[in-house]
Amino acid sequence: MGQLIHDLGIDRLPVDERIALVRDIWDSVARDNGTPTLDEATRAELERRLAEDEASPDDVVDWETIKRDAQARWRR
Protein backbone atom coordinates (compact mmCIF):
# COMPACT_ATOMS: atom_id res chain seq x y z
CA MET A 1 0.00 0.00 0.00
CA GLY A 2 1.07 3.53 -0.64
CA GLN A 3 2.21 5.75 2.18
CA LEU A 4 -0.65 8.19 1.58
CA ILE A 5 -3.19 5.47 2.38
CA HIS A 6 -1.54 5.00 5.77
CA ASP A 7 -1.02 8.73 6.38
CA LEU A 8 -4.69 9.50 5.72
CA GLY A 9 -5.92 6.48 7.68
CA ILE A 10 -7.70 5.03 4.68
CA ASP A 11 -6.38 1.57 5.50
CA ARG A 12 -8.27 1.71 8.81
CA LEU A 13 -11.67 2.34 7.19
CA PRO A 14 -14.13 -0.54 6.86
CA VAL A 15 -14.14 -2.17 3.43
CA ASP A 16 -17.52 -0.73 2.43
CA GLU A 17 -16.31 2.80 3.21
CA ARG A 18 -13.08 2.25 1.24
CA ILE A 19 -15.12 1.04 -1.74
CA ALA A 20 -17.37 4.12 -1.48
CA LEU A 21 -14.26 6.32 -1.35
CA VAL A 22 -12.83 4.65 -4.45
CA ARG A 23 -16.11 5.24 -6.29
CA ASP A 24 -16.11 8.90 -5.23
CA ILE A 25 -12.51 9.33 -6.39
CA TRP A 26 -13.25 7.58 -9.69
CA ASP A 27 -16.29 9.80 -10.27
CA SER A 28 -14.24 12.92 -9.57
CA VAL A 29 -11.55 11.81 -12.03
CA ALA A 30 -14.20 11.14 -14.67
CA ARG A 31 -15.72 14.59 -14.12
CA ASP A 32 -12.35 16.32 -14.34
CA ASN A 33 -11.19 14.40 -17.40
CA GLY A 34 -14.45 14.40 -19.33
CA THR A 35 -14.96 11.80 -22.00
CA PRO A 36 -11.87 9.69 -22.61
CA THR A 37 -10.26 9.85 -26.03
CA LEU A 38 -10.40 6.54 -27.87
CA ASP A 39 -7.91 5.40 -30.45
CA GLU A 40 -9.37 4.41 -33.81
CA ALA A 41 -9.01 0.66 -33.22
CA THR A 42 -10.88 0.85 -29.91
CA ARG A 43 -13.59 3.05 -31.40
CA ALA A 44 -14.02 0.62 -34.32
CA GLU A 45 -14.28 -2.34 -31.95
CA LEU A 46 -16.91 -0.59 -29.84
CA GLU A 47 -18.87 0.31 -32.97
CA ARG A 48 -18.67 -3.32 -34.16
CA ARG A 49 -19.92 -4.63 -30.83
CA LEU A 50 -22.75 -2.11 -30.70
CA ALA A 51 -23.85 -3.03 -34.23
CA GLU A 52 -23.71 -6.73 -33.33
CA ASP A 53 -25.82 -6.12 -30.23
CA GLU A 54 -28.37 -4.05 -32.15
CA ALA A 55 -28.60 -6.71 -34.88
CA SER A 56 -29.29 -9.51 -32.36
CA PRO A 57 -30.76 -7.99 -29.19
CA ASP A 58 -32.08 -11.35 -27.97
CA ASP A 59 -28.71 -13.10 -28.30
CA VAL A 60 -27.71 -12.60 -24.68
CA VAL A 61 -26.55 -14.56 -21.66
CA ASP A 62 -28.17 -13.62 -18.37
CA TRP A 63 -26.05 -12.46 -15.44
CA GLU A 64 -26.78 -15.51 -13.30
CA THR A 65 -25.41 -17.83 -16.01
CA ILE A 66 -22.29 -15.72 -16.44
CA LYS A 67 -21.76 -15.58 -12.68
CA ARG A 68 -22.28 -19.33 -12.25
CA ASP A 69 -19.87 -20.18 -15.08
CA ALA A 70 -17.23 -17.79 -13.78
CA GLN A 71 -17.48 -19.20 -10.27
CA ALA A 72 -17.21 -22.74 -11.61
CA ARG A 73 -14.04 -21.85 -13.52
CA TRP A 74 -12.59 -20.09 -10.49
CA ARG A 75 -13.11 -23.15 -8.28
CA ARG A 76 -11.13 -25.49 -10.57
Phi and psi restraints in degrees (range 20) as a CNS / XPLOR table:
assign (resid 1 and name C) (resid 2 and name N)
       (resid 2 and name CA) (resid 2 and name C) 1.0 -72.3 20.0 2
assign (resid 2 and name N) (resid 2 and name CA)
       (resid 2 and name C) (resid 3 and name N) 1.0 155.5 20.0 2
assign (resid 2 and name C) (resid 3 and name N)
       (resid 3 and name CA) (resid 3 and name C) 1.0 -62.2 20.0 2
assign (resid 3 and name N) (resid 3 and name CA)
       (resid 3 and name C) (resid 4 and name N) 1.0 -35.5 20.0 2
assign (resid 3 and name C) (resid 4 and name N)
       (resid 4 and name CA) (resid 4 and name C) 1.0 -60.7 20.0 2
assign (resid 4 and name N) (resid 4 and name CA)
       (resid 4 and name C) (resid 5 and name N) 1.0 -36.7 20.0 2
assign (resid 4 and name C) (resid 5 and name N)
       (resid 5 and name CA) (resid 5 and name C) 1.0 -60.1 20.0 2
assign (resid 5 and name N) (resid 5 and name CA)
       (resid 5 and name C) (resid 6 and name N) 1.0 -42.2 20.0 2
assign (resid 5 and name C) (resid 6 and name N)
       (resid 6 and name CA) (resid 6 and name C) 1.0 -71.4 20.0 2
assign (resid 6 and name N) (resid 6 and name CA)
       (resid 6 and name C) (resid 7 and name N) 1.0 -45.5 20.0 2
assign (resid 6 and name C) (resid 7 and name N)
       (resid 7 and name CA) (resid 7 and name C) 1.0 -59.0 20.0 2
assign (resid 7 and name N) (resid 7 and name CA)
       (resid 7 and name C) (resid 8 and name N) 1.0 -39.2 20.0 2
assign (resid 7 and name C) (resid 8 and name N)
       (resid 8 and name CA) (resid 8 and name C) 1.0 -86.1 20.0 2
assign (resid 8 and name N) (resid 8 and name CA)
       (resid 8 and name C) (resid 9 and name N) 1.0 -8.0 20.0 2
assign (resid 8 and name C) (resid 9 and name N)
       (resid 9 and name CA) (resid 9 and name C) 1.0 78.9 20.0 2
assign (resid 9 and name N) (resid 9 and name CA)
       (resid 9 and name C) (resid 10 and name N) 1.0 13.8 20.0 2
assign (resid 9 and name C) (resid 10 and name N)
       (resid 10 and name CA) (resid 10 and name C) 1.0 -61.9 20.0 2
assign (resid 10 and name N) (resid 10 and name CA)
       (resid 10 and name C) (resid 11 and name N) 1.0 -35.5 20.0 2
assign (resid 10 and name C) (resid 11 and name N)
       (resid 11 and name CA) (resid 11 and name C) 1.0 -65.9 20.0 2
assign (resid 11 and name N) (resid 11 and name CA)
       (resid 11 and name C) (resid 12 and name N) 1.0 -14.5 20.0 2
assign (resid 11 and name C) (resid 12 and name N)
       (resid 12 and name CA) (resid 12 and name C) 1.0 -94.7 20.0 2
assign (resid 12 and name N) (resid 12 and name CA)
       (resid 12 and name C) (resid 13 and name N) 1.0 -5.4 20.0 2
assign (resid 12 and name C) (resid 13 and name N)
       (resid 13 and name CA) (resid 13 and name C) 1.0 -74.0 20.0 2
assign (resid 13 and name N) (resid 13 and name CA)
       (resid 13 and name C) (resid 14 and name N) 1.0 150.7 20.0 2
assign (resid 13 and name C) (resid 14 and name N)
       (resid 14 and name CA) (resid 14 and name C) 1.0 -62.3 20.0 2
assign (resid 14 and name N) (resid 14 and name CA)
       (resid 14 and name C) (resid 15 and name N) 1.0 155.5 20.0 2
assign (resid 14 and name C) (resid 15 and name N)
       (resid 15 and name CA) (resid 15 and name C) 1.0 -55.6 20.0 2
assign (resid 15 and name N) (resid 15 and name CA)
       (resid 15 and name C) (resid 16 and name N) 1.0 -44.4 20.0 2
assign (resid 15 and name C) (resid 16 and name N)
       (resid 16 and name CA) (resid 16 and name C) 1.0 -63.2 20.0 2
assign (resid 16 and name N) (resid 16 and name CA)
       (resid 16 and name C) (resid 17 and name N) 1.0 -34.2 20.0 2
assign (resid 16 and name C) (resid 17 and name N)
       (resid 17 and name CA) (resid 17 and name C) 1.0 -72.6 20.0 2
assign (resid 17 and name N) (resid 17 and name CA)
       (resid 17 and name C) (resid 18 and name N) 1.0 -35.4 20.0 2
assign (resid 17 and name C) (resid 18 and name N)
       (resid 18 and name CA) (resid 18 and name C) 1.0 -66.1 20.0 2
assign (resid 18 and name N) (resid 18 and name CA)
       (resid 18 and name C) (resid 19 and name N) 1.0 -39.6 20.0 2
assign (resid 18 and name C) (resid 19 and name N)
       (resid 19 and name CA) (resid 19 and name C) 1.0 -63.8 20.0 2
assign (resid 19 and name N) (resid 19 and name CA)
       (resid 19 and name C) (resid 20 and name N) 1.0 -43.5 20.0 2
assign (resid 19 and name C) (resid 20 and name N)
       (resid 20 and name CA) (resid 20 and name C) 1.0 -61.6 20.0 2
assign (resid 20 and name N) (resid 20 and name CA)
       (resid 20 and name C) (resid 21 and name N) 1.0 -39.1 20.0 2
assign (resid 20 and name C) (resid 21 and name N)
       (resid 21 and name CA) (resid 21 and name C) 1.0 -64.3 20.0 2
assign (resid 21 and name N) (resid 21 and name CA)
       (resid 21 and name C) (resid 22 and name N) 1.0 -43.1 20.0 2
assign (resid 21 and name C) (resid 22 and name N)
       (resid 22 and name CA) (resid 22 and name C) 1.0 -60.9 20.0 2
assign (resid 22 and name N) (resid 22 and name CA)
       (resid 22 and name C) (resid 23 and name N) 1.0 -43.4 20.0 2
assign (resid 22 and name C) (resid 23 and name N)
       (resid 23 and name CA) (resid 23 and name C) 1.0 -61.0 20.0 2
assign (resid 23 and name N) (resid 23 and name CA)
       (resid 23 and name C) (resid 24 and name N) 1.0 -44.3 20.0 2
assign (resid 23 and name C) (resid 24 and name N)
       (resid 24 and name CA) (resid 24 and name C) 1.0 -61.9 20.0 2
assign (resid 24 and name N) (resid 24 and name CA)
       (resid 24 and name C) (resid 25 and name N) 1.0 -42.3 20.0 2
assign (resid 24 and name C) (resid 25 and name N)
       (resid 25 and name CA) (resid 25 and name C) 1.0 -64.6 20.0 2
assign (resid 25 and name N) (resid 25 and name CA)
       (resid 25 and name C) (resid 26 and name N) 1.0 -45.2 20.0 2
assign (resid 25 and name C) (resid 26 and name N)
       (resid 26 and name CA) (resid 26 and name C) 1.0 -59.9 20.0 2
assign (resid 26 and name N) (resid 26 and name CA)
       (resid 26 and name C) (resid 27 and name N) 1.0 -44.3 20.0 2
assign (resid 26 and name C) (resid 27 and name N)
       (resid 27 and name CA) (resid 27 and name C) 1.0 -62.3 20.0 2
assign (resid 27 and name N) (resid 27 and name CA)
       (resid 27 and name C) (resid 28 and name N) 1.0 -38.6 20.0 2
assign (resid 27 and name C) (resid 28 and name N)
       (resid 28 and name CA) (resid 28 and name C) 1.0 -68.6 20.0 2
assign (resid 28 and name N) (resid 28 and name CA)
       (resid 28 and name C) (resid 29 and name N) 1.0 -36.6 20.0 2
assign (resid 28 and name C) (resid 29 and name N)
       (resid 29 and name CA) (resid 29 and name C) 1.0 -65.0 20.0 2
assign (resid 29 and name N) (resid 29 and name CA)
       (resid 29 and name C) (resid 30 and name N) 1.0 -44.2 20.0 2
assign (resid 29 and name C) (resid 30 and name N)
       (resid 30 and name CA) (resid 30 and name C) 1.0 -61.5 20.0 2
assign (resid 30 and name N) (resid 30 and name CA)
       (resid 30 and name C) (resid 31 and name N) 1.0 -41.9 20.0 2
assign (resid 30 and name C) (resid 31 and name N)
       (resid 31 and name CA) (resid 31 and name C) 1.0 -63.5 20.0 2
assign (resid 31 and name N) (resid 31 and name CA)
       (resid 31 and name C) (resid 32 and name N) 1.0 -42.9 20.0 2
assign (resid 31 and name C) (resid 32 and name N)
       (resid 32 and name CA) (resid 32 and name C) 1.0 -72.0 20.0 2
assign (resid 32 and name N) (resid 32 and name CA)
       (resid 32 and name C) (resid 33 and name N) 1.0 -32.4 20.0 2
assign (resid 32 and name C) (resid 33 and name N)
       (resid 33 and name CA) (resid 33 and name C) 1.0 -93.6 20.0 2
assign (resid 33 and name N) (resid 33 and name CA)
       (resid 33 and name C) (resid 34 and name N) 1.0 -12.7 20.0 2
assign (resid 33 and name C) (resid 34 and name N)
       (resid 34 and name CA) (resid 34 and name C) 1.0 67.3 20.0 2
assign (resid 34 and name N) (resid 34 and name CA)
       (resid 34 and name C) (resid 35 and name N) 1.0 -154.1 20.0 2
assign (resid 34 and name C) (resid 35 and name N)
       (resid 35 and name CA) (resid 35 and name C) 1.0 -76.0 20.0 2
assign (resid 35 and name N) (resid 35 and name CA)
       (resid 35 and name C) (resid 36 and name N) 1.0 129.3 20.0 2
assign (resid 35 and name C) (resid 36 and name N)
       (resid 36 and name CA) (resid 36 and name C) 1.0 -66.7 20.0 2
assign (resid 36 and name N) (resid 36 and name CA)
       (resid 36 and name C) (resid 37 and name N) 1.0 148.2 20.0 2
assign (resid 36 and name C) (resid 37 and name N)
       (resid 37 and name CA) (resid 37 and name C) 1.0 -83.8 20.0 2
assign (resid 37 and name N) (resid 37 and name CA)
       (resid 37 and name C) (resid 38 and name N) 1.0 130.4 20.0 2
assign (resid 37 and name C) (resid 38 and name N)
       (resid 38 and name CA) (resid 38 and name C) 1.0 -104.6 20.0 2
assign (resid 38 and name N) (resid 38 and name CA)
       (resid 38 and name C) (resid 39 and name N) 1.0 141.5 20.0 2
assign (resid 38 and name C) (resid 39 and name N)
       (resid 39 and name CA) (resid 39 and name C) 1.0 -75.0 20.0 2
assign (resid 39 and name N) (resid 39 and name CA)
       (resid 39 and name C) (resid 40 and name N) 1.0 165.3 20.0 2
assign (resid 39 and name C) (resid 40 and name N)
       (resid 40 and name CA) (resid 40 and name C) 1.0 -62.7 20.0 2
assign (resid 40 and name N) (resid 40 and name CA)
       (resid 40 and name C) (resid 41 and name N) 1.0 -37.6 20.0 2
assign (resid 40 and name C) (resid 41 and name N)
       (resid 41 and name CA) (resid 41 and name C) 1.0 -65.1 20.0 2
assign (resid 41 and name N) (resid 41 and name CA)
       (resid 41 and name C) (resid 42 and name N) 1.0 -42.0 20.0 2
assign (resid 41 and name C) (resid 42 and name N)
       (resid 42 and name CA) (resid 42 and name C) 1.0 -66.7 20.0 2
assign (resid 42 and name N) (resid 42 and name CA)
       (resid 42 and name C) (resid 43 and name N) 1.0 -43.7 20.0 2
assign (resid 42 and name C) (resid 43 and name N)
       (resid 43 and name CA) (resid 43 and name C) 1.0 -60.0 20.0 2
assign (resid 43 and name N) (resid 43 and name CA)
       (resid 43 and name C) (resid 44 and name N) 1.0 -43.6 20.0 2
assign (resid 43 and name C) (resid 44 and name N)
       (resid 44 and name CA) (resid 44 and name C) 1.0 -63.4 20.0 2
assign (resid 44 and name N) (resid 44 and name CA)
       (resid 44 and name C) (resid 45 and name N) 1.0 -41.2 20.0 2
assign (resid 44 and name C) (resid 45 and name N)
       (resid 45 and name CA) (resid 45 and name C) 1.0 -65.3 20.0 2
assign (resid 45 and name N) (resid 45 and name CA)
       (resid 45 and name C) (resid 46 and name N) 1.0 -41.6 20.0 2
assign (resid 45 and name C) (resid 46 and name N)
       (resid 46 and name CA) (resid 46 and name C) 1.0 -64.5 20.0 2
assign (resid 46 and name N) (resid 46 and name CA)
       (resid 46 and name C) (resid 47 and name N) 1.0 -40.7 20.0 2
assign (resid 46 and name C) (resid 47 and name N)
       (resid 47 and name CA) (resid 47 and name C) 1.0 -62.9 20.0 2
assign (resid 47 and name N) (resid 47 and name CA)
       (resid 47 and name C) (resid 48 and name N) 1.0 -41.5 20.0 2
assign (resid 47 and name C) (resid 48 and name N)
       (resid 48 and name CA) (resid 48 and name C) 1.0 -62.6 20.0 2
assign (resid 48 and name N) (resid 48 and name CA)
       (resid 48 and name C) (resid 49 and name N) 1.0 -45.3 20.0 2
assign (resid 48 and name C) (resid 49 and name N)
       (resid 49 and name CA) (resid 49 and name C) 1.0 -65.5 20.0 2
assign (resid 49 and name N) (resid 49 and name CA)
       (resid 49 and name C) (resid 50 and name N) 1.0 -40.3 20.0 2
assign (resid 49 and name C) (resid 50 and name N)
       (resid 50 and name CA) (resid 50 and name C) 1.0 -62.7 20.0 2
assign (resid 50 and name N) (resid 50 and name CA)
       (resid 50 and name C) (resid 51 and name N) 1.0 -45.0 20.0 2
assign (resid 50 and name C) (resid 51 and name N)
       (resid 51 and name CA) (resid 51 and name C) 1.0 -62.2 20.0 2
assign (resid 51 and name N) (resid 51 and name CA)
       (resid 51 and name C) (resid 52 and name N) 1.0 -41.0 20.0 2
assign (resid 51 and name C) (resid 52 and name N)
       (resid 52 and name CA) (resid 52 and name C) 1.0 -62.9 20.0 2
assign (resid 52 and name N) (resid 52 and name CA)
       (resid 52 and name C) (resid 53 and name N) 1.0 -43.0 20.0 2
assign (resid 52 and name C) (resid 53 and name N)
       (resid 53 and name CA) (resid 53 and name C) 1.0 -65.2 20.0 2
assign (resid 53 and name N) (resid 53 and name CA)
       (resid 53 and name C) (resid 54 and name N) 1.0 -42.5 20.0 2
assign (resid 53 and name C) (resid 54 and name N)
       (resid 54 and name CA) (resid 54 and name C) 1.0 -67.6 20.0 2
assign (resid 54 and name N) (resid 54 and name CA)
       (resid 54 and name C) (resid 55 and name N) 1.0 -31.8 20.0 2
assign (resid 54 and name C) (resid 55 and name N)
       (resid 55 and name CA) (resid 55 and name C) 1.0 -73.8 20.0 2
assign (resid 55 and name N) (resid 55 and name CA)
       (resid 55 and name C) (resid 56 and name N) 1.0 -29.0 20.0 2
assign (resid 55 and name C) (resid 56 and name N)
       (resid 56 and name CA) (resid 56 and name C) 1.0 -136.3 20.0 2
assign (resid 56 and name N) (resid 56 and name CA)
       (resid 56 and name C) (resid 57 and name N) 1.0 68.7 20.0 2
assign (resid 56 and name C) (resid 57 and name N)
       (resid 57 and name CA) (resid 57 and name C) 1.0 -65.2 20.0 2
assign (resid 57 and name N) (resid 57 and name CA)
       (resid 57 and name C) (resid 58 and name N) 1.0 -20.1 20.0 2
assign (resid 57 and name C) (resid 58 and name N)
       (resid 58 and name CA) (resid 58 and name C) 1.0 -91.8 20.0 2
assign (resid 58 and name N) (resid 58 and name CA)
       (resid 58 and name C) (resid 59 and name N) 1.0 -4.0 20.0 2
assign (resid 58 and name C) (resid 59 and name N)
       (resid 59 and name CA) (resid 59 and name C) 1.0 -86.8 20.0 2
assign (resid 59 and name N) (resid 59 and name CA)
       (resid 59 and name C) (resid 60 and name N) 1.0 77.3 20.0 2
assign (resid 59 and name C) (resid 60 and name N)
       (resid 60 and name CA) (resid 60 and name C) 1.0 -132.6 20.0 2
assign (resid 60 and name N) (resid 60 and name CA)
       (resid 60 and name C) (resid 61 and name N) 1.0 163.5 20.0 2
assign (resid 60 and name C) (resid 61 and name N)
       (resid 61 and name CA) (resid 61 and name C) 1.0 -120.4 20.0 2
assign (resid 61 and name N) (resid 61 and name CA)
       (resid 61 and name C) (resid 62 and name N) 1.0 128.4 20.0 2
assign (resid 61 and name C) (resid 62 and name N)
       (resid 62 and name CA) (resid 62 and name C) 1.0 -71.9 20.0 2
assign (resid 62 and name N) (resid 62 and name CA)
       (resid 62 and name C) (resid 63 and name N) 1.0 157.6 20.0 2
assign (resid 62 and name C) (resid 63 and name N)
       (resid 63 and name CA) (resid 63 and name C) 1.0 -57.8 20.0 2
assign (resid 63 and name N) (resid 63 and name CA)
       (resid 63 and name C) (resid 64 and name N) 1.0 -41.9 20.0 2
assign (resid 63 and name C) (resid 64 and name N)
       (resid 64 and name CA) (resid 64 and name C) 1.0 -61.0 20.0 2
assign (resid 64 and name N) (resid 64 and name CA)
       (resid 64 and name C) (resid 65 and name N) 1.0 -38.0 20.0 2
assign (resid 64 and name C) (resid 65 and name N)
       (resid 65 and name CA) (resid 65 and name C) 1.0 -66.9 20.0 2
assign (resid 65 and name N) (resid 65 and name CA)
       (resid 65 and name C) (resid 66 and name N) 1.0 -45.3 20.0 2
assign (resid 65 and name C) (resid 66 and name N)
       (resid 66 and name CA) (resid 66 and name C) 1.0 -60.0 20.0 2
assign (resid 66 and name N) (resid 66 and name CA)
       (resid 66 and name C) (resid 67 and name N) 1.0 -47.2 20.0 2
assign (resid 66 and name C) (resid 67 and name N)
       (resid 67 and name CA) (resid 67 and name C) 1.0 -61.2 20.0 2
assign (resid 67 and name N) (resid 67 and name CA)
       (resid 67 and name C) (resid 68 and name N) 1.0 -46.9 20.0 2
assign (resid 67 and name C) (resid 68 and name N)
       (resid 68 and name CA) (resid 68 and name C) 1.0 -60.3 20.0 2
assign (resid 68 and name N) (resid 68 and name CA)
       (resid 68 and name C) (resid 69 and name N) 1.0 -45.3 20.0 2
assign (resid 68 and name C) (resid 69 and name N)
       (resid 69 and name CA) (resid 69 and name C) 1.0 -65.2 20.0 2
assign (resid 69 and name N) (resid 69 and name CA)
       (resid 69 and name C) (resid 70 and name N) 1.0 -41.0 20.0 2
assign (resid 69 and name C) (resid 70 and name N)
       (resid 70 and name CA) (resid 70 and name C) 1.0 -65.1 20.0 2
assign (resid 70 and name N) (resid 70 and name CA)
       (resid 70 and name C) (resid 71 and name N) 1.0 -42.5 20.0 2
assign (resid 70 and name C) (resid 71 and name N)
       (resid 71 and name CA) (resid 71 and name C) 1.0 -64.9 20.0 2
assign (resid 71 and name N) (resid 71 and name CA)
       (resid 71 and name C) (resid 72 and name N) 1.0 -38.3 20.0 2
assign (resid 71 and name C) (resid 72 and name N)
       (resid 72 and name CA) (resid 72 and name C) 1.0 -63.6 20.0 2
assign (resid 72 and name N) (resid 72 and name CA)
       (resid 72 and name C) (resid 73 and name N) 1.0 -42.2 20.0 2
assign (resid 72 and name C) (resid 73 and name N)
       (resid 73 and name CA) (resid 73 and name C) 1.0 -66.2 20.0 2
assign (resid 73 and name N) (resid 73 and name CA)
       (resid 73 and name C) (resid 74 and name N) 1.0 -37.2 20.0 2
assign (resid 73 and name C) (resid 74 and name N)
       (resid 74 and name CA) (resid 74 and name C) 1.0 -67.2 20.0 2
assign (resid 74 and name N) (resid 74 and name CA)
       (resid 74 and name C) (resid 75 and name N) 1.0 -31.9 20.0 2
assign (resid 74 and name C) (resid 75 and name N)
       (resid 75 and name CA) (resid 75 and name C) 1.0 -77.2 20.0 2
assign (resid 75 and name N) (resid 75 and name CA)
       (resid 75 and name C) (resid 76 and name N) 1.0 -15.3 20.0 2
